[in-house]
Amino acid sequence: MSTFQAVAVTRLYRMIADQIAGRIRAGDFPRGRRLPSERDLAEQLQVSRASIREALIALEIEGYVEVRVGTGVFVADKEGGGAASAAGLNASAAQSADDIGPFDLLEARLLIEPECAGMAAQHATPAQLAAIRETHEGMSLTDSPGRHDREFHGAIAAACGNAALAAAVGHLWNLTQSSSVYRRMQDYFVDAKVWAVAHAEHQRILTAIVARDPMRARHAMHAHLLGILARLREDFGDVSNPRGDL
């Protein structure tokens, strides 16, 4: 008796990356030449620029392209991912089946974390408020602000009074930190200046929670996460302002 084969769900950005990689292997995009802009690729493929951004980062990790912030994205001069041929590409797709796109993760956080901040403003104990404040202060006193960033958001989730929401936030952060695409995107767009902006945004969240103002806490968290989305969407090819107005 025949059986069904398991169906693998391929992420949209992975499907886009596979198409572009195929065009590179076919010679449609010559080595060393610049790829069409993210805007042009998005229009041709009828997808969002965010999905194109994720696909290009995935292709860079695999060695197909080289990202030059402020200039654009170029086809790699040497045989990179192309040397793996289709078999290697399919293996990569299977390995990244659980690698959810960075923008999907951030959009999920936008649905959950502002509400956690509002609830924390209502329910946080004095000890929990102290923990949130401590992680915020620690972020400016370390060479590894990313760890304190997670601790800050985790402390707010822990203070919201709902264990399920706190667990959901923790899971989203685990997915984010296991995403090679997200990590590479941070390498390009998250520097000391960006961490300073994030620290200021955290201060507004903390102030609202300590003031027991749930509406302001929600708005502050929402604005912070929107800011992250905007910073990670800055155009690779904007020579005059490669990092955008922070």
N, C-alpha and C positions, 0 to 999 in steps of 0.2 A: 504494500500500500504506500503510495507516494505521500510525502509530507510537504507542508509549506516551508519555504525558506524564510528565515528571519528578514525583516525589512529594516534597513538602516535609514534613519532620517538624517539627511545631509543638510547642514546649515547653509543658509542662503549665501553667506560670504564665501563658504567653501566652494559652492557651485560656481560663483563668479570667478574665484581664483583658478578653478580648473579650466574654465573657458579661456581666460587670459593666458594661462600657462600653455594651453594647446596652441594658441595663436603664436606664442613665442617659439615653441618647438617647430612650428610650421614655417617660421621665418617671416611671418607677417609683420612682426615687430623686430627689426634688426638689432643685433647686440650692440650695446654702447649708445643706442639712440633713445631719446626720451619718449616715454609712453604718452598717449593722449592725456589731457588733464582729467582730474577726478570728475569734473563737471561733464566733460565730453563722454567719458566712459559711462557715467550714470545715465546720460541721455540715450546712449546707444543701447545699453542693456536694460533700460527702463526700471532702474532700481534707485534707491536713495544713495546719496553721496556717503553716508555713514557706512553702508554695506560695501561700497567701493573701497573706502579707507581700510576697513577690516581685511578685505581681500588682498589689497596691496601689501599690508603688513605681513600677512600670512605668506605671500609670495617672496617677500624679502627674507623671512626666516628660512624658507626652503632654498634660497639662493638664486631665484629667478630674476629678481630685480634689486636695484640699489636705490634707497631713498636718500635724497639730498635735500634736507629742509631748506627752503628758500630758493630752490632751483627746480625741483620736480622729482619724478620717479623715472629711472633709467633702466633699460634692460641690462642685465649683468653682462660684462665683457667676456667672462669665462663661463664654461659649462658649470652651472650650479645645479639647481633643481632639475634642469633639463636632462642632465646625465642620468637621472634616475628613471627617465622615461615614464610611460603611463603606469607601469606597475608600481613604481615608487610613489607616484602621486596618489594612486588609489590607497596605498598603505598609509600615507600621511593622512588622507581623508578619514580612514578608519580610526587612526590614533586620535584624531581631533573630534571624534563624534560627540564627546562631552565638553568640548571647548566652546562654550557659548560665547557669542560675540560680545565685545565690551559694551556696545551701546544697548544691547538687550539687557545686560546686567545693570547698567546705570538706570535704564528706564524702569526696571523692577524696583530698584532702590528708591526711585522717585515716588513710587506708589506706596512704599512701606515706611521709609525712614522719617518723612515729615510727620506722619501720624504718631510714630514713636516719640518724636521730640515733643509734640503737643501733649501726649499722655505723660511723658516724663515731667513736664512742667506741672502737671496736676498731682502726680503720685510719688515722685522721687522722695526718698527719705533723706535726712541730713547726711548720712553716710554716703548715699548714692550721689548726692550733689557734690560732695567732697571728692569722690572718685572721678566724676566728670571734670571737675576743675583741675584735678591733679594731672589727668591725661592731657588736658589742654595746655597747661603750663609746661609739661614735659616736652611737648612738641617743639617748642622754641629753644630748648636747651640740649638738643641732641643732633648728631650727624645723620641719624636715621629717622627722619620725621614720619616715614611711612608706617612704622610700627605704632607710634603714638596716634597716628591718624586712625588706624583701625581700633585701637583701644578707646579712643574718644567716642567713636560711633557705637562701639560695643557697649560702653558704659551707659550711653543714652538709652540704647535698646534694653539693657538690663534694668534700667530705672523706669521703664514704661508701665510696668505692672502686669504685663501679659507675656507669659513664658513662650507661647507659640510665636508671637511676633519677634521676640528676642532670638529665638532659634532660627527663624527665617532670615533675619539680618545676618546672623553668624554664617548661615549656609551661603548666602549671596557673597559674603566676603571671602569664604573659602573658594568658591567658584572663580571669583575675580582674581585671587592670588595664584590660582592654578592655571590661569589663561596666559599662554605665551604671547598671544596677540596683544592682550592688555598690557603686559609688562613691557613689550617693545614699544607700544604707543606711549607709555609713560616715559620711556627713555628719551623720546623726541620732544615731548611737550610738557614735561613736569621737571622744572629746575628750581633753584633756590628762590627765584622771584615768584614762581607759582606757589611754592609752599608758603611763602609769606602772605600771599593773597588768601590761601586756604586757611591759614592761622587767623587772619582777620575775620573771615567768614565764620570760623568756629567760635570766635569771641562773641559774635552777635547771637549765635545759637545758645551759647552758655548764658549770656546775660538774660535772654528771654526765659530760659528754663529756671534760672535762679529767681527771677522776678515772678515766677508762677503765672506766666502769661502764655497759655497754650496756643492762641492764635498767632502771636508773634513768633513763637518757637517753630511752629509749622512753616510759616512763611520764610523764616531764616534758613531752615534746613532745605526747603524747596529751592530757594535762591542759590544755596551752596551747591547743590547737586546739578542744577542747571548750569552753573558756572563751570563745573567739571566737564559737563557735556560740551559746552562751547569751546573750552580750551583744547579738548581732544579732537575737535573738528576743524582746527585751524588749517588753512590751506598749505600743503607742502610747497607749492610753487609760488607763493607770494613773496617775491624778492624784497620788496620795500618794507614788509612787516611780517616776517616769517612766523613770529609767535603770536601775533595778534595783539589787540589792545586789551591788556589785563586790567 
